[in-house]
Amino acid sequence: MRWVVPLLLVALAALQYRLWVGEGSLGEITFLRRQIAEQRAEMDRLRERNRALQAEVEDLKGGLEAIEERARSEMGLVEPGEVFYQLVEPEAGRK
């Protein structure tokens, strides 16, 4: 009977160790939950990016307006009869 109490204390200590420090501990579970939340946020961001890219691909496949808009913005396309004006901001140190 004298050995039952120490045995129970050792078993309790072993269980407490696993709860706080060992594999599957509360700290590890919190860390893993945080990682899952970060991964979900990244996946949501990437899904939104993929949707935007897919919409752009569909626009480029379907119409010339999107292609013309992109050529104008990225390559400076000017059609015949149009006049191109470029506004240059003065540098901060010069008047």
Secondary structure by P-SEA (a helix, b strand, c coil): ccaaaaaaaaaaaaaaaaaccccccaaaaaaaaaaaaaaaaaaaaaaaaaaaaaaaaaaaaccaaaaaaaaaaacccccccbbbbbbbbcccccc
